[in-house]
């Protein structure tokens, strides 16, 4: 998993590519969220357009980061979720937790 971060309108956009499978990736993702929160950036959009796989550990990472940001008064929203990922979110009922947008721009403007 690779994470590229940019700040747009006081919202962090994390472009994630590869697989979200847990392990060292979980720590990398968590560290990125904590670093942003320490800087006062608590609204985050995860651009998942380049994610090809995610397992239950990956879902756990998203939930953990969502909780961290919510506890700091922010939010984590998803953008560009592909059909496979959307199916996983629906099946696990996480589509009722995460706000999901078709584009990063839509997600940013929702804050």
N, C-alpha and C positions, 0 to 999 in steps of 0.2 A: 504494500500500500504506500502510495505517495500522497503527501498533502502539500498543496500550494495555497498560501494565504494572502489575501489582499483586503484592504479596508476601503469600503465605499459607503459614504453617507453615515459614518459611525457604526456601520454594520460590518462584521468580519465575514468574508466569503471564503469558505474552505472548499477548494476544488480537490476532490478525492479521486484517485485513480487506482485501478487494480482491484484487489480483493480485500474485504474487511472481514478478517477471520480470527481476530483475537491475538494472543501472544504478545510479541514485542510491538505489534501494530496498535494494540490497545493502549499501551503506555505512551506511544508517540502521539496518538490522538488525544488522550487525556492530558498530556503535557501541553499540547497546543491550546486546548480549551482553558486550562489553568493559567497559562501565560497571558492569554487574551483577557481573562477575567481580572488578573492582577493589574492590567493596564486600564481597567475600567470598561473594557469592551465586552458586554454581556449579551449582545444580540448577534446571533450567528446563523448564517445560511450555509448548509452543506449541499454543494453541487455534486450530485451523484451520477452525472451523465457518463462518467468514465469508470464507474464501478461495475465490474463484470460478475462478481460473486460476493455473497455475504452469508455467513452461517449464524447460528444462535449466539455465538460469542460476539459477532459483529453487531447483532441487535442489542446485546447487552451493553456494548460500548456506546451505541447511540443513546440508549436509555440513561446510562450513567451520566453522559455529558449533558443531556437534556435536563436531568435533575440538578446537576451542578449549576447550570445557568439559571434555571428557575429559582433556585435557592438564593441566587445573587440578584434577583429581580429582572433577569433577562429571559431569553427564549432561544431555542434552537429549532429552525425550520428547514425543511427539505425542498430541494428543487431538482428538476430534471430526473425524476425517478423513472427508471425503465420499467417495462411491463413485468419482468421477472421480480424485481425488487418491490414493485407495487403489489404483486400477488402475495409476497411474503408479508408485507405490512397488513394487508387485508386479512390474510389467514390468521395472523397473530393478534388481530384487532388493534395493532399499533397505529393504524390509519385514523383511529379516533383520538390518539394522543398527539401525533405529529401533524403539523400543518404542512401540506404538500402543494407545491406550486409548479406550474409547467416551466417557468423560466426563473432564473436567478433574479432578474429585474423585478418580476412580480413579487417575489419573496422579500426583497429589500424594501420595496414600497409598502409592504404590509405592516412594517414596524411603526 
